Amino acid sequence: MKEYDFSIVAHSSRDLDADLVTEIANKLYDLGADDCTVSSQNNAVIVSFDREAHSYSEAVMSAIKQLKQFNFLTVKSVDAGEFVGLSDAAELSELSRSALSKFSKGERGGGGFPTPYLRLSGKAPLYDWAEIAEWLEDKGLIEPELVENATFTRLINTALRLKSNDDMNKVSSLVHEISIA
């Protein structure tokens, strides 16, 4: 087994204070989650895990299952780097920020670096980490498992956003519409 580090962001329907954070931490411990810490920030519950599992997806899914035991929490996302700046991508890939900056400008790596998705005109545009990971793996700079984990994070976060049938139907309609456009 391998240890995987990630955080889960959740929304609480109850007032978020130190007592509630402690209550969540204690109940998680009682549920066998002795591999996490609970905190709050910006009106969100953040549960950071150092979980041993056979795979990253198994680790994440088991953590989500434990958090679903709380009827007042809604899991919003897995915070393991879905949309990242170049500094975050450097940390995740264990490459330097300078190297990633040069890749993004086409100064190194032969071109074809992924295009940012968000905040393109800002100082720190955001990229899809899975796309960067795929590009880096193609260049032999990171291991395939990192790409698998990044892709799973993107997929699980999409699934978490589309939990309701109404949302799924709306997205399906939009996918159909842009496919024929």
C-alpha positions in Angstrom: 0.0 0.0 0.0 1.0 3.6 -0.6 0.2 6.8 1.2 -1.8 9.5 -0.6 -2.1 13.1 0.5 -5.2 15.1 -0.4 -7.9 17.3 1.1 -11.6 17.2 0.8 -13.6 20.4 0.9 -17.1 20.3 2.3 -19.9 22.7 3.0 -21.7 22.5 6.4 -25.4 23.2 6.7 -24.7 23.9 10.4 -22.9 27.0 11.8 -19.2 26.4 11.4 -17.3 27.0 14.6 -14.5 25.4 16.5 -16.9 23.1 18.4 -18.3 21.7 15.1 -14.8 21.2 13.7 -13.9 19.3 16.8 -17.1 17.3 16.6 -16.3 16.3 13.0 -12.7 15.4 13.9 -13.8 13.2 16.8 -16.5 11.4 14.8 -14.1 10.8 11.9 -11.7 9.3 14.4 -14.5 7.0 15.8 -15.2 6.0 12.2 -11.6 4.8 11.8 -10.2 7.9 10.1 -7.2 8.4 12.2 -5.3 9.7 9.2 -6.8 13.1 8.8 -7.0 16.6 10.3 -10.1 18.8 10.2 -10.0 22.6 9.8 -12.2 25.3 8.5 -11.5 28.3 6.2 -13.7 30.6 4.3 -16.9 29.0 5.5 -15.7 25.5 4.3 -14.7 22.4 6.2 -11.3 21.1 5.0 -10.4 17.5 5.8 -6.8 16.7 5.0 -5.9 13.1 4.6 -2.7 11.1 4.6 -4.4 7.8 3.6 -2.9 4.5 2.9 -4.6 2.6 0.1 -3.9 0.5 -3.0 -4.6 3.4 -5.2 -5.3 7.1 -5.1 -8.9 6.6 -6.3 -9.5 4.1 -3.5 -8.1 6.5 -0.9 -10.3 9.4 -2.1 -13.5 7.3 -2.4 -13.0 5.8 1.1 -12.6 9.3 2.5 -15.7 10.6 0.7 -17.7 7.6 2.0 -16.6 8.5 5.6 -17.6 12.1 5.2 -21.0 11.1 3.8 -21.8 9.8 7.4 -22.4 13.4 8.3 -25.8 14.4 7.1 -25.0 18.1 7.5 -21.9 18.0 5.3 -21.9 18.2 1.5 -18.6 17.2 -0.2 -17.8 19.9 -2.7 -14.4 18.9 -4.1 -11.2 17.0 -3.8 -8.5 19.6 -3.4 -5.5 17.8 -4.9 -4.8 20.2 -7.7 -7.5 20.3 -10.4 -7.0 23.8 -11.6 -3.5 25.0 -10.8 -1.1 27.9 -11.3 2.4 27.1 -12.5 3.7 27.3 -8.9 1.2 24.6 -7.8 2.0 22.5 -10.9 5.7 22.7 -10.0 5.1 21.5 -6.5 2.9 18.7 -7.7 5.3 17.5 -10.3 8.5 18.2 -8.3 9.9 20.3 -11.1 10.9 24.0 -10.7 8.5 26.9 -11.3 11.1 28.3 -13.7 11.1 25.1 -15.8 7.3 25.1 -16.0 7.3 28.8 -16.9 9.7 28.1 -19.8 7.6 25.2 -20.9 4.5 27.4 -20.9 6.2 30.0 -23.0 7.6 27.5 -25.5 11.2 28.3 -24.5 11.8 24.6 -23.5 10.1 21.3 -24.1 9.3 21.5 -27.8 6.1 23.5 -27.5 2.5 22.2 -27.2 2.2 23.1 -23.4 -1.4 23.1 -22.4 -3.4 26.3 -22.6 -4.7 27.9 -19.4 -8.4 27.6 -18.6 -9.1 30.5 -16.3 -7.7 34.0 -15.5 -5.8 34.1 -18.7 -5.2 37.9 -18.5 -4.2 37.7 -14.8 -0.8 37.3 -13.3 -1.4 33.7 -12.4 -3.5 31.9 -15.1 -5.0 28.6 -14.0 -4.3 25.3 -15.9 -5.9 21.9 -15.8 -3.4 19.9 -13.8 -4.4 16.7 -15.6 -3.4 18.3 -18.9 -0.1 19.5 -17.6 0.6 16.1 -16.1 -0.2 14.3 -19.4 2.2 16.7 -21.2 4.9 16.2 -18.6 4.5 12.4 -18.8 4.8 12.5 -22.6 8.1 14.3 -22.1 9.2 11.6 -19.6 9.3 14.1 -16.7 6.8 12.5 -14.4 5.4 9.0 -13.7 2.2 7.7 -15.3 0.6 7.3 -11.8 0.6 11.1 -11.3 -1.4 11.5 -14.5 -3.9 8.9 -13.4 -4.3 10.6 -10.1 -4.7 14.1 -11.7 -7.3 12.7 -14.2 -9.2 11.0 -11.4 -9.3 14.2 -9.4 -10.8 16.0 -12.4 -13.4 13.3 -12.9 -14.4 13.0 -9.2 -14.8 16.8 -9.0 -16.9 16.9 -12.1 -19.1 14.1 -10.6 -19.4 16.0 -7.3 -20.6 19.1 -9.2 -23.1 17.0 -11.1 -24.7 15.0 -8.3 -28.3 15.9 -9.1 -30.1 14.5 -12.2 -31.2 18.1 -13.0 -27.6 19.2 -13.3 -26.7 16.1 -15.4 -29.6 16.7 -17.8 -28.6 20.4 -18.2 -25.0 19.5 -18.9 -26.0 16.7 -21.2 -28.1 19.2 -23.2 -25.2 21.7 -23.3 -22.8 19.0 -24.5 -25.2 18.0 -27.2 -25.6 21.7 -28.2 -21.9 22.4 -28.5 -21.3 19.2 -30.3 -23.6 20.2 -33.2 -22.6 23.9 -33.2 
